[in-house]
Amino acid sequence: MEEGRPLDGETGDPYLISAEESARLLRNAPWSRFAAVGDSGAEGITEPVAGYATRPWFDRVAAGLRQVRPDLVSRNFGKMNLVASQVRETQLDPALEFAPDLVAVLSGGNDIIQREFRPAQTEPEIVKVISAFRDRGTTVVTMGLFDITTSPYVPEKY
């Protein structure tokens, strides 16, 4: 892909794999219960982009997993505008009750953008959430934020 060149939509996007490739990569996936907890990153806030299905990442991952595990049950607990302590307070118990064997934890992004970011308070909140799932044997996936200010694909207003 040439730097700064817009993509041709899903069919021409070198970063998206086909349904067939997804099924091949996931053919031995052991998971039957998939969840996400966190802020807007977990919720999957999305905007329409020409040539792409308006579909949050969580729904895309669940669909990929359902290709090989049609019985997959999924639930997204993510809600925008929450800081890490609110994610733990409002989502951890319901998500643990759901009993996922695969969980994506996306939390801390809203803490970072506060006027005064306090990593010493944020980190333990995220660790509590991750640890609670790991203690139950859940596979935990985390994701970090990228610097949107340097991306040619993120609109200037962001």
C-alpha positions as CSV (number, residue, x, y, z in Angstrom):
1,M,0.0,0.0,0.0
2,E,1.3,3.4,-0.9
3,E,1.7,5.9,1.9
4,G,-1.3,8.3,2.1
5,R,-3.2,6.5,-0.6
6,P,-6.8,5.7,0.3
7,L,-7.8,2.0,0.4
8,D,-10.2,0.6,-2.1
9,G,-12.6,-0.7,0.5
10,E,-12.7,-4.1,2.1
11,T,-12.0,-6.1,-1.0
12,G,-8.7,-4.2,-1.7
13,D,-7.7,-3.7,1.9
14,P,-4.4,-5.6,2.6
15,Y,-5.1,-5.5,6.3
16,L,-8.4,-7.5,6.1
17,I,-8.3,-11.2,5.5
18,S,-11.0,-13.1,3.6
19,A,-13.6,-15.2,5.4
20,E,-11.9,-18.3,4.1
21,E,-8.5,-17.2,5.5
22,S,-10.2,-16.3,8.8
23,A,-11.8,-19.8,9.0
24,R,-8.5,-21.4,8.2
25,L,-6.7,-19.5,11.0
26,L,-9.4,-20.1,13.5
27,R,-10.2,-23.7,12.6
28,N,-8.9,-25.0,16.0
29,A,-10.2,-22.1,18.1
30,P,-11.4,-23.5,21.4
31,W,-13.6,-20.7,22.5
32,S,-17.4,-20.9,22.8
33,R,-18.1,-17.7,24.9
34,F,-16.7,-14.4,23.8
35,A,-17.0,-11.1,25.7
36,A,-15.6,-7.6,25.6
37,V,-15.3,-5.2,28.5
38,G,-14.2,-1.6,28.5
39,D,-14.8,1.9,27.1
40,S,-15.7,3.0,23.6
41,G,-12.9,0.9,22.2
42,A,-14.6,-2.2,23.5
43,E,-18.1,-1.0,22.5
44,G,-16.8,-0.6,19.0
45,I,-17.9,2.9,18.1
46,T,-17.7,3.2,14.3
47,E,-18.5,5.5,11.5
48,P,-19.5,4.7,7.9
49,V,-16.6,4.5,5.5
50,A,-17.2,4.0,1.8
51,G,-16.5,0.5,0.7
52,Y,-16.6,-1.0,4.2
53,A,-19.4,-2.6,6.1
54,T,-20.3,-0.4,9.1
55,R,-19.6,-3.2,11.6
56,P,-17.8,-2.9,15.0
57,W,-14.7,-4.9,15.4
58,F,-16.4,-7.1,18.1
59,D,-19.1,-8.2,15.7
60,R,-16.4,-9.0,13.0
61,V,-14.4,-11.1,15.4
62,A,-17.5,-12.9,16.7
63,A,-18.6,-13.6,13.1
64,G,-15.1,-15.0,12.3
65,L,-15.3,-17.2,15.4
66,R,-18.8,-18.4,14.4
67,Q,-17.4,-19.7,11.1
68,V,-15.7,-22.4,13.1
69,R,-17.8,-22.4,16.2
70,P,-21.4,-21.8,15.1
71,D,-22.5,-22.3,18.7
72,L,-20.4,-19.3,19.9
73,V,-22.2,-17.0,22.4
74,S,-21.0,-13.5,22.6
75,R,-21.7,-10.4,24.6
76,N,-20.2,-6.9,24.5
77,F,-20.3,-5.1,27.8
78,G,-18.3,-2.1,26.5
79,K,-19.7,1.5,27.0
80,M,-18.2,4.7,25.9
81,N,-16.9,7.4,28.2
82,L,-16.0,5.1,31.1
83,V,-12.7,5.4,32.9
84,A,-11.0,2.2,34.1
85,S,-12.5,2.2,37.6
86,Q,-16.0,2.5,36.1
87,V,-15.3,-0.4,33.8
88,R,-14.3,-2.5,36.8
89,E,-17.3,-1.3,38.9
90,T,-20.0,-1.7,36.2
91,Q,-18.9,-4.4,33.9
92,L,-16.6,-6.9,35.7
93,D,-19.2,-8.8,37.7
94,P,-21.8,-9.1,34.9
95,A,-19.0,-10.2,32.5
96,L,-17.7,-12.8,35.0
97,E,-21.3,-14.1,35.4
98,F,-21.4,-14.5,31.6
99,A,-18.4,-16.8,32.0
100,P,-16.5,-16.1,28.8
101,D,-13.6,-18.3,27.8
102,L,-12.3,-15.5,25.6
103,V,-12.5,-11.8,26.7
104,A,-11.2,-8.6,25.2
105,V,-10.3,-5.9,27.7
106,L,-10.1,-2.4,26.3
107,S,-9.8,0.1,29.2
108,G,-7.8,3.1,30.2
109,G,-8.2,5.2,27.1
110,N,-10.5,7.7,28.8
111,D,-8.2,7.9,31.8
112,I,-5.3,8.9,29.5
113,I,-7.2,11.9,28.0
114,Q,-8.2,13.3,31.4
115,R,-6.8,16.7,32.3
116,E,-4.6,14.9,34.9
117,F,-3.8,11.3,34.0
118,R,-2.9,9.2,37.0
119,P,-1.3,6.0,35.9
120,A,-0.8,4.8,39.5
121,Q,-4.6,4.8,39.9
122,T,-5.5,3.5,36.4
123,E,-3.1,0.5,36.2
124,P,-4.4,-1.3,39.2
125,E,-8.0,-1.0,38.0
126,I,-7.1,-2.6,34.6
127,V,-5.0,-5.3,36.4
128,K,-8.0,-6.2,38.6
129,V,-10.2,-6.8,35.6
130,I,-7.6,-8.8,33.7
131,S,-6.6,-10.8,36.8
132,A,-10.2,-11.7,37.6
133,F,-10.6,-13.3,34.2
134,R,-7.2,-15.0,34.2
135,D,-7.9,-16.5,37.6
136,R,-10.8,-18.3,36.0
137,G,-8.7,-19.6,33.1
138,T,-10.1,-17.1,30.5
139,T,-8.0,-16.2,27.5
140,V,-7.6,-12.4,27.8
141,V,-6.8,-10.1,24.8
142,T,-5.9,-6.5,25.3
143,M,-5.4,-3.7,22.9
144,G,-3.7,-0.4,23.1
145,L,-4.4,2.9,21.5
146,F,-2.4,4.1,18.6
147,D,-1.4,7.7,18.0
148,I,-4.2,8.9,15.8
149,T,-2.5,12.2,15.3
150,T,-0.1,10.6,12.9
151,S,-2.5,8.5,10.9
152,P,-3.4,9.6,7.4
153,Y,-6.6,7.6,7.7
154,V,-8.1,9.3,10.7
155,P,-10.1,12.5,9.9
156,E,-8.4,15.7,11.1
157,K,-11.2,16.6,13.5
158,Y,-10.1,13.7,15.7
